[in-house]
Amino acid sequence: WRVCLAHRFEEPRQPYGAADVPLRDVLRHIGLALRYFRWWYKKTRIEKKSAFIDLLYAVPLQQIYGCPLGGIGGGTITRGWRGEFCRWQLNPGIYHYETVIADQFTVCLRCKGQTVYQQVLSVERPSTLQGWNWGYCGHYAFYHALYPRAWMVYELPGQNVVLTCRQVSPVIPHDYKDSSLPVGVFIWEVENGRDEDVDVSIMFSLQNGTGTKEDRSGGHWNEPFAFEKEGERVAGVLLHHCTRVNPFTLAISAREKAGMGVTHLTAFNPAGSGREVWQDLLQDGRLDSPAGKSRPTEKGEVTAAAVCASCRVPALGHRTLELALAWDMPCVHFGSKEKLHFRRYTRFFGSGGDAAPALSHHALTHYEEWERKIEAWQKPILENSQLPSWYKSALFNELYFVTDGGTIWVELPPDCCAEDLRGPAGAGLSHLLPVLREYGRFAYLEGQEYRMYNTYDVHFYASFALVMLWPKLQISLQYDIAVTVVNEDVQPRQYLMCGQTAQVKLKNVVPHDIGDPGDEPWQRVNAYLMHDTADWKDLNLKFVLQVYRDYCLTRDSVYLRDMWPVCQAVMESELKFDTDNDGLIENGGFADQTYDAWVVNGASAYCGGLWLAAVCMMCKMAEVLGDAEIQQKYTDILSKGKEAFERMLWNGKYYNYDSSGSDTSSSIMSDQCAGQWFLGACGLDQGEFEVFPKSHVVSALKTIFEKNVMSFAGGTMGAVNGMRPNGVPDTSSVQSDEVWIGVVYALAATMIQEGLVEEGFHTAEGCYRTVWERLGMAFQTPEAYREKKVYRSLAYMRPLSIWSMQLALERRASQAPAPTQSPQVPIHP
């Protein structure tokens, strides 16, 4: 358990400041504040839609979350670490944070024909279902999570019986079938310490819905089911939730085996006392199992169902009960309701809305295989004694966001053609259609509060998790981005920060994101309207860097060939930012990169470093593809740019924030080596490919460790984004004195790449201890926090960058850099 996130159920929640900072600090200028408020009022009060970033109503922090249930792209249901079902994301990108009190597990123990113990396994004492025995003592329960699994251990007081509920979701690297399934399995291990047999029943109750007002909209109904295939039988109840848009079916079920009984209750009122349910179970440890469907609910009425699995556990013996939760929302509309999308799992289980029984059966008969694969994946890391326990916990538990990031994974329509996807300008993407047909379209939110899909400047950091574990999803995402690059959106829009109107998307420019779940993602990109991102300096570069990094890790030469003309186009577009032709781009005196509230002017360590790394990778890709002309072009640019970068930004210890000569130009930016980070990940950081002198990189990283890490919060909270040379945080912007967890993990990876392993682990540990332990933000890692207990943007994409630490460690363990001499790949097949 040392590597798991662990809680005793009675652990007190810790107070933590509300996220009231962004509106006060970011919107300092009254004109911008008024523009934002007018836009917000129209969006939320008149159009009745959600804001892509709601600065007026941040999601409140609840220190209750545990491991989410479900695979990739089919929606998620999160269980809290005290066992409650408390965060729901079934509609793509839309979250509900209600704890549904009827969703519970209840245990019944019987000896010699008499019920001796019956208890809801919850510490809650609700105002409904008061006919049930609530208030389980948290002192006797423990929670452990190592994503995608979790364990809840219940020591039943006075009974000499221990229950362990193991929760499993099918999140399996390099698996593109079962990893898409909207299911979770609960394996109940029962240990009987008595010297007599005990009959044990586990009842799983569930409300029809997610705890929102739609639960009372009427027309919902339940029905029992049994599903048998290849000699294996499961039984349970289907809860049909019949909303006008995106209807779905929930299924609770149990596996029937020799000596195991499965009974059910089709419907009961979760808003009542629940006494009839309680007495039914109390009487004989079973439920009545009525036949037939329930009547549809009336408006204002709610309904629930229950399934009970029972077995006899011999004296001093052990038995297992297996239950499952599945949900089937096969066809979804986004907020615009323009297009119907079919989720990935419908390829295997159909789109008719009747897949819940088959999903339940598949989950209960395949979870053992899933666990074997999960253990084979995790075991080498868990058993590596050189890795600290906190790192193992962070590495796997941060992966929750791959499924619980509003994630959607959909199939292409069967009649989709290449022209539908790319338009006339994208003819060079020869394998766009085959890739998307085979692996579908994948998108996840920037954050649960920042409702933009595939926010690209942030995905740059998070993408290591995808390319290392589900590389085909990264390739698919890149093809989608490439399509948007070669096309343009001429629709005008006013941007809030500047109050100016511009085209939503320019040709040969990487988009900021591929859309808002409240609109129509992929169809209308760039939901972000704080800035006109056509002038951002980092987006194009991050595309190029990811293309070569992806090729380096996958050796997918077809992908590299397809992306090569797109890389050339975005780099040509980027060249206009080199205004003095010195081989180095300049920032524009506004927040024109991922630090979108931190102004940068002239040559800069962050964007300049990304630029030089991208130029280096253009040289390398040109070499691999045999394009001598382009190779020479970028070799010349790189030679000039390296000299300008060192001359304008190196100060003898680190690279200055920018070259503007302002009061904060000499600030120490924790992310100043981002370009080197990607170069090192690809083995392009030495010899002929050494862009930044090794001695300078190591000096900069040591300075960051001394100043941004150890001189901030006593070295216990990671690295602050900006630090003045005198050891005081840079407070020139709302972002400069924040800690960005995803940036810290990337920084730690860079340190490990450069041999500063101890410093890298210490730096990253500060973030893990702060977020997952001290501040109780498990499974909702924010984008940022400050020293004085203020956070921003709960449940964020960027911390998935921790997988770059694992890549750095694997590279280091192999004692060999990535090959720099690659076989040539012809530009034309």
Secondary structure, DSSP 4 states (H G I P E B T S, - for coil): -TTSEEEETTPPPPP---S-HHHHHTT-SHHHHHHHHHHHHIIIIIS----SB-SSSPPPP-TTEEEEES-SSS-EEEEETTS-EEEEE-STT--B----TT-EEEEEEEETTEEEEEEES-----SS-TTS-----GGGEEEEEETTEEEEEEEETTTTEEEEEEEE----TT-SSGGG--EEEEEEEEEE-SSS-EEEEEEEEEESSSSSGGGGSS--EEEEEEEEETTEEEEEEEEEE--SSS-EEEEEEEEE-TTEEEEEEEEE-TTS--HHHHHHHHHHSS-----SPPPPPPTT---EEEEEEEEEE-TT-EEEEEEEEEEE--EE--TT----EEETTHHHH-SSS--HHHHHHHHHHHHHHHHHHHHHHHHHHHT-TTS-HHHHHHHHHTTHHHHHTT-EEEEPPTT--HHHHH-GGGTT-TTHHHHHHHH-EEE-BSBSSB--BT-HHHHHHHHHHHHHH-HHHHHHHHHHHHHHHHS-EEEEEE-TTT--EEEEE-TTS--S-S--TTS-TTTS-----SS-GGG-SSHHHHHHHHHHHHHHHH--HHHHHHHHHHHHHHHHHHGGG-TTSSS---EEEE--SSSTTS-EEESBHHHHHHHHHHHHHHHHHHHHHT-HHHHHHHHHHHHHHHHHHHHHHB-SSSB-SBSS--TTTT-EETTTTHHHHHHHHTT-SSGGG--S-HHHHHHHHHHHIIIIITTSGGGTS---SEE-TTS-B--SSTTTTSEEHHHHHHHHHHHHHTT-HHHHHHHHHHHHIIIIIIS--TT---SEE-TTS-EESSSBSGGGGHHHHHHHHHHHHHTSPPPSSPPP--S--
